Amino acid sequence: KEVRAVIIREAKAAMIPSPPPDSLFGYARLQEAGMGAKGEADRLRYFVASTRETHVAELLAVFNRLHVTPELLLSDASYFSREFELYLVELCAEISGDPEFAFHRGAKLPPRALILAFSLLPLRKVYALLPQLTAKFVKTDGRVIETTALSAVIRWSAGTQLSEVAEPLRQRWLEMSCPAYKGAYAAIPSLVSPGDPPAEVADLRCQIRGDEFCEWIFTWKGPS
């Protein structure tokens, strides 16, 4: 039987790490295990959330077994399967003990430098550009349904992404991805104007509950 190699280009490495900034990984333990260099501390410390012994050991064991180094994981040139992304995020969530880990992870995903390029635009226009901005990092189906001066309605369909996930894992993948997108989009106001709070977000429809797509309304405060 012929076996063909398939290049995985599903989950970009740069989109995987990002727990909350106040929850730190035991970087010293990674160093002790020979899994990182001192210069990477600032990036690795956002990768997972605490130093709970059993989970740190499990994470290192996964890295070693799959021949994945922190350097490879943090490289912009690396890609991983969606199943690996799911496993890694679930493990990090368990380590952190944060029930909102997926949302907080999403809030760390938008590159601030890219968002700042649009900082002179009103927030409604920044939200109107979100599908194009998102497309720079991931192939997905995002649409802007409506924007006002203080709100935006965004629709996301997992579509082609979900088809790349093994069927038994699809519900769990949605439970990881839906809040991550919400967190990323809610973070826009505080990224555009540091010091401003993130947007409030409410579900209108949700694929986790069986809807055809997710639809969220984001609201933010106007200038005081």
Secondary structure, 3 states (H helix, E strand, C coil): CCCCCCCCCCEEHHHCCCCCCCCCCCHHHHHHCCCCCHHHHHHHCCCCCCCCHHHHHHHHHHHHHCCCCHHHHCCCCCEECHHHHHHHHHHHHHHHCCCCHHHHHHHCCCCHHHHHCCCCCCHHHHHHCHHHHHHCCCCCEEEEEEEECCEEEEEEECHHHHHCCCHHHHHHHHHHHHHHHHHHHHCHHHHHCCCCCCCEEEEEECHHHCCCCEEEEEECCCCC
